[in-house]
Amino acid sequence: MRVSTSQIYDAGSRNIIDGQGAVYKTQNQLSTGRRFLTPQDDPVAAAQVLLDTQAREVTAQYADNQSNASTQLSLEESRLSSVVEAVQYIKEQVVAGGNASYSDSQRATIASNLQSQFDALLGIANSADASGHYLFSGFQGETQPFQLTTTGAVNYVGDDGQRLLQVGASRQIAVSDSGRDIFNNIRSGNGTFTTAAPQSAPLNTGTGVIYPGTVNNPQSWTGHNYQISFTAPGTYDVIDTTAGLPAIATGVAYATGAAITAIPGISFTIGGVPSAGDKFNVTPSTDQSLFTTLKNMITAFGTPVAGNDTLKAKVRSDINAGMAGLDQALDNVAGVQASIGSRMKELQGLSDISSSLDIQYKDKISKLQDLDYTAAISLFTSQQTQLEAAQKSFAQISGLSLFKYI
């Protein structure tokens, strides 16, 4: 076989160029730490790395949302803890104010203290986050949810929505709660029924005081309106005013503090000495805001009762109803706190999963694209040796000529 000089030069230069290319590629791999530099080096691995990288970025976004959700819920839980502390303090003040020896001025001091707590609770209800969005306004984050009217009432102007964050591929979690659910949708009385003395004329004339009572048999409770009517100083009738029926119990002997059980499913007590013609009402519980309950308490403590046992009895009944309302408020807030705690626990679990997925994706991507330095260095050394051998051999072969031997 005849080999021309041009063939020798072509083959030699091609071998040197190929060797230089191999060395250059391996050098780039070593400098970047990547097994493949372009998709064409390993199309299958490159495609899988792209998919895994995208999945990791989505997981990272979910992790950020999980962190943001936890921060939002922690802030809300902190505000609700402040509500609980304020309500518990109010209860302590109310219990102290129940001292029969307190003067009107001392009671007025308590009323003033309760007003301060009213203002503090209103401020908590209108709390905002670091971005200026109100926590308890539902979807209307830029609207102050609770507004004080000129009459001293508090109106809720937010909505019932819960702001959501996408914290997983198929999971959205609420990062807020409606102020209506927390501060307004509180059942009055003991949560099932409410007991009260008349609030408008004709008012009672005796010293009877009614207490909240308990539910003995929920299935028997009718949900009707009832009236306890004292027909004589020592007897009373129980009338179902909803059904419009005759009295369900008549001429019942009254004993102060004795349980009244004539109404199906419930019982309660009346203390003091009611006069003939005095009446007390038992009605199903309705929603009453914490601010209304507290406002009623402020009015009760701010009412002068010195020397008026009848008015004192009415105020005592109002305070009893208010205390029951505060207990319901605490139960309501506790329910929301439990919900927040459950959501935060779920977020912690999702965060752990996101961290595990991130580690898995990193490991998978690393196995696909990261360079085995030991093998690459060995290959680089081998390629250098081959390149040097090709260069030296080409130099020697290209130097051969018949003219040297003529």
C-alpha positions in Angstrom: 0.0 0.0 0.0 1.4 3.3 -1.0 1.0 6.2 1.5 1.5 9.6 0.1 3.1 12.5 2.0 -0.2 14.3 2.1 -1.9 11.3 3.7 0.7 11.2 6.4 0.3 14.9 7.1 -3.5 14.7 7.1 -3.7 11.7 9.4 -1.1 13.1 11.7 -2.7 16.5 12.0 -6.1 14.9 12.5 -4.8 12.7 15.3 -3.2 15.7 17.0 -6.4 17.8 16.6 -8.5 15.0 18.0 -6.2 14.6 20.9 -6.2 18.3 21.6 -10.0 18.3 21.4 -10.2 15.4 23.9 -7.7 17.1 26.3 -9.6 20.4 26.0 -12.9 18.7 26.7 -11.5 16.9 29.8 -9.8 20.1 30.9 -13.2 21.9 30.7 -14.8 19.1 32.6 -12.2 19.4 35.4 -12.6 23.1 35.5 -16.4 23.1 35.7 -16.9 19.9 37.6 -19.5 18.8 35.1 -19.5 15.4 33.4 -21.1 16.8 30.2 -20.7 20.3 29.0 -23.5 20.4 26.3 -26.7 18.4 25.9 -25.2 16.6 22.9 -22.5 15.1 25.2 -25.3 13.0 26.9 -28.8 13.9 25.7 -30.6 11.5 28.1 -28.8 12.7 31.2 -29.1 16.4 30.1 -32.9 16.1 29.7 -33.3 14.3 33.0 -31.2 17.0 34.8 -33.4 19.7 33.2 -36.5 18.0 34.5 -35.0 17.4 38.0 -33.8 21.0 38.1 -37.2 22.3 37.3 -38.8 20.0 39.9 -36.3 21.2 42.5 -37.1 24.9 41.7 -40.8 24.2 42.1 -40.1 22.5 45.4 -38.1 25.4 46.5 -41.0 27.8 45.7 -43.3 25.6 47.8 -40.8 25.7 50.6 -40.7 29.5 50.5 -44.5 29.5 50.6 -44.5 27.1 53.5 -42.1 29.5 55.4 -44.3 32.5 54.6 -47.4 30.7 55.7 -45.8 29.7 59.0 -44.7 33.3 59.5 -48.3 34.6 58.9 -49.9 32.0 61.1 -47.3 32.6 63.9 -48.2 36.3 63.8 -51.9 35.5 63.9 -51.4 33.1 66.8 -49.5 35.8 68.7 -52.3 38.2 68.3 -54.9 35.7 69.4 -52.7 34.9 72.5 -52.9 38.6 73.3 -56.7 38.4 73.0 -56.8 35.5 75.4 -54.6 37.4 77.9 -56.8 40.5 77.7 -60.1 38.5 78.1 -58.6 36.7 81.1 -57.6 40.0 82.7 -61.1 41.3 82.1 -62.6 38.3 83.8 -60.3 39.0 86.8 -61.5 42.6 87.0 -65.1 41.5 86.7 -64.7 39.0 89.5 -63.1 41.6 91.7 -65.9 44.1 90.8 -68.5 41.6 92.0 -67.5 42.5 95.6 -70.8 43.7 97.1 -68.8 46.2 99.3 -67.5 48.1 96.2 -68.7 51.7 96.0 -69.9 53.3 92.8 -66.6 55.1 92.3 -64.7 51.8 92.6 -67.0 50.2 90.1 -66.5 53.2 87.8 -62.8 52.6 88.0 -63.3 49.1 86.9 -65.5 50.3 84.1 -62.7 52.6 83.0 -60.2 49.8 83.1 -62.6 47.6 81.0 -62.8 50.5 78.5 -59.0 50.4 78.2 -59.1 46.7 77.5 -61.9 47.3 75.0 -59.6 49.8 73.1 -56.7 47.3 73.3 -58.8 44.5 71.9 -60.0 46.7 69.1 -56.4 47.5 68.3 -55.5 43.8 68.2 -58.5 43.0 66.0 -57.2 45.6 63.5 -53.6 44.3 63.6 -51.7 44.3 60.3 -48.7 42.3 59.1 -45.3 43.7 58.0 -46.8 44.4 54.5 -49.6 46.5 56.0 -52.3 44.0 55.3 -54.9 43.5 58.0 -54.8 40.1 59.6 -58.5 39.7 60.3 -60.3 41.3 57.3 -60.7 38.2 55.2 -59.8 38.8 51.5 -59.9 42.6 52.0 -56.4 42.9 53.3 -56.2 46.6 52.8 -59.5 47.3 54.6 -59.5 48.0 58.3 -61.9 45.2 59.5 -63.4 46.7 62.7 -64.6 50.3 62.8 -65.9 52.1 65.9 -69.1 54.0 65.3 -70.2 57.3 67.0 -72.5 55.3 69.3 -69.6 53.2 70.6 -70.6 50.1 68.6 -68.0 48.2 66.6 -68.9 47.1 63.0 -67.1 44.5 61.1 -66.6 45.6 57.4 -64.3 42.8 56.2 -65.5 39.6 54.7 -65.5 35.9 55.6 -62.7 34.8 53.3 -59.4 33.2 54.2 -56.3 34.1 52.3 -54.6 30.9 50.9 -51.1 30.0 49.9 -50.1 27.2 47.6 -47.8 25.1 49.8 -47.8 21.9 47.8 -48.7 20.5 44.4 -52.2 19.8 45.5 -52.4 21.7 48.8 -53.4 25.3 49.6 -53.5 26.4 53.2 -55.3 29.2 54.9 -52.9 31.8 56.3 -55.6 34.1 57.8 -59.0 33.8 59.6 -62.0 36.1 59.3 -62.4 38.6 62.1 -66.1 37.8 62.0 -65.4 34.2 63.0 -63.0 35.2 65.8 -64.6 38.3 67.3 -68.3 38.3 66.1 -69.6 34.8 65.8 -69.5 34.1 69.5 -72.5 32.3 71.0 -74.2 34.3 73.7 -75.0 32.9 77.1 -73.6 29.4 77.7 -73.6 28.7 74.0 -77.0 27.0 73.9 -79.3 29.4 75.7 -79.2 32.8 77.3 -80.7 33.9 80.6 -81.5 37.6 81.2 -83.5 40.0 83.3 -85.7 42.5 81.3 -83.7 45.3 79.7 -86.6 47.6 79.0 -89.8 48.6 80.8 -91.4 47.0 82.7 -88.3 46.2 84.7 -88.2 43.9 87.6 -88.9 45.4 91.0 -87.4 42.7 93.2 -83.9 41.6 93.9 -83.9 38.4 91.9 -80.7 37.6 90.0 -80.5 35.0 87.2 -77.5 32.9 86.4 -76.4 31.3 83.0 -77.3 27.7 83.7 -76.3 24.5 82.0 -77.5 22.0 79.4 -78.4 18.7 80.9 -79.8 16.9 77.8 -79.1 18.6 74.4 -81.6 16.3 72.7 -84.5 17.5 74.9 -83.7 21.2 74.5 -86.4 22.7 72.2 -84.7 25.9 71.3 -87.9 27.9 72.2 -88.2 31.2 74.1 -89.3 30.8 77.7 -90.3 33.2 80.4 -90.1 32.7 84.1 -93.0 34.8 85.5 -93.3 35.3 89.3 -97.0 35.3 90.1 -96.4 35.7 93.8 -93.4 36.4 96.0 -92.8 32.6 96.5 -94.1 31.0 93.3 -93.5 31.2 89.5 -94.9 30.0 86.2 -92.8 28.8 83.3 -94.2 29.8 79.9 -93.2 28.7 76.4 -93.6 32.0 74.6 -92.6 30.5 71.2 -95.2 27.8 71.1 -97.9 30.2 72.5 -99.0 27.5 74.8 -100.3 27.8 78.4 -97.6 27.7 81.1 -95.7 24.4 81.0 -95.4 24.7 84.8 -97.5 26.8 87.2 -97.4 27.7 90.8 -93.9 26.2 91.3 -92.5 27.0 94.7 -89.4 29.2 94.5 -86.4 28.7 96.7 -83.4 31.0 96.2 -80.5 29.2 94.4 -82.6 26.1 93.7 -82.3 24.7 90.2 -85.2 25.4 87.9 -85.6 22.3 85.7 -89.1 22.8 84.2 -87.7 23.7 80.8 -86.8 20.5 78.9 -83.1 19.7 78.7 -81.7 22.6 80.7 -81.5 24.0 84.2 -80.5 27.3 85.8 -80.9 29.2 89.1 -82.3 32.4 90.3 -81.1 34.0 93.5 -82.4 36.8 95.6 -86.0 37.7 96.3 -88.0 38.3 93.1 -91.2 40.3 93.5 -94.6 39.4 92.1 -94.7 40.4 88.5 -91.0 40.0 88.0 -90.0 38.1 84.9 -86.8 36.5 83.5 -86.2 35.4 80.0 -84.6 32.2 78.6 -83.9 32.3 74.9 -81.7 30.3 72.4 -78.2 31.6 72.1 -77.4 33.9 69.2 -74.1 35.3 67.8 -72.8 38.3 69.8 -69.5 40.0 69.3 -66.9 40.2 72.0 -67.1 44.0 71.7 -70.8 44.0 72.4 -70.3 41.7 75.4 -67.6 44.0 76.8 -69.6 47.1 76.1 -72.5 45.7 78.1 -70.0 45.0 81.0 -68.7 48.5 80.8 -72.3 49.9 81.0 -73.1 47.6 83.9 -70.1 48.6 86.0 -70.6 52.2 85.1 -74.2 52.2 86.4 -74.5 53.8 89.9 -76.4 51.3 92.1 -75.7 52.6 95.6 -78.9 52.3 97.7 -80.9 50.7 94.9 -81.1 46.9 95.5 -83.4 46.4 92.6 -81.0 48.0 90.1 -78.1 46.2 91.8 -79.8 42.9 91.1 -80.4 43.8 87.4 -76.7 44.8 87.0 -75.7 41.6 88.7 -77.7 39.6 86.1 -76.2 41.6 83.3 -72.7 40.9 84.7 -73.5 37.2 84.9 -74.5 37.1 81.3 -71.4 39.0 80.4 -69.1 36.5 82.2 -70.8 33.7 80.3 -70.1 35.7 77.1 -66.5 36.1 78.0 -66.2 32.3 78.5 -67.7 31.7 75.1 -65.2 34.2 73.6 -62.3 32.3 75.1 -63.7 29.0 73.8 -64.1 30.5 70.4 -60.6 31.9 70.2 -59.3 28.6 71.5 -61.0 26.8 68.6 -59.3 29.2 66.1 -55.9 28.7 67.9 -56.4 24.9 67.6 -57.0 25.3 63.9 -53.9 27.5 63.5 -51.8 24.9 65.5 -53.1 22.2 63.2 -52.1 24.1 60.1 -48.7 25.0 61.5 -48.1 21.3 62.3 -49.1 20.4 58.7 -46.7 23.1 57.4 -43.9 21.6 59.5 -44.5 18.3 57.9 -44.6 19.7 54.5 -41.4 21.6 55.2 -39.7 18.4 56.2 -40.9 16.8 53.0 -39.7 19.7 50.9 -36.2 19.5 52.6 -36.1 15.8 51.9 -37.1 16.3 48.2 -34.5 19.0 47.8 -31.8 16.6 49.1 -33.0 13.9 46.8 -33.1 16.1 43.7 -29.6 17.5 44.5 -28.3 14.0 44.9 -29.9 12.8 41.7 -28.7 15.8 39.7 -25.2 15.4 41.1 -25.1 11.7 40.1 -26.2 12.7 36.6 -23.9 15.6 35.9 -21.2 15.9 38.5 -17.7 14.8 37.4 -15.8 11.8 38.9 -12.6 13.7 39.5 -10.5 10.6 40.0 -11.5 9.1 36.7 -11.3 12.4 34.9 -7.8 13.2 36.2 -6.7 9.7 35.2 -8.3 10.2 31.7 -6.7 13.6 31.4 -3.2 12.2 32.1 -3.8 9.5 29.6 -5.0 11.9 27.0 -2.0 14.2 27.6 0.3 11.2 27.1 -1.5 10.2 23.9 -1.3 13.8 22.6 2.4 14.1 23.3 3.0 10.7 21.7 1.0 11.8 18.6 2.9 15.0 18.4 6.4 13.4 18.7 5.5 10.6 16.3 4.2 13.0 13.8 7.3 15.1 14.0 9.5 12.0 13.5 7.4 10.6 10.6 7.1 14.0 8.9 10.9 14.3 9.0 11.4 11.1 7.0 12.6 11.6 3.4 14.3 9.6 0.7 16.5 12.6 -0.1 18.3 12.1 3.2 19.6 8.7 1.8 20.5 9.8 -1.7 
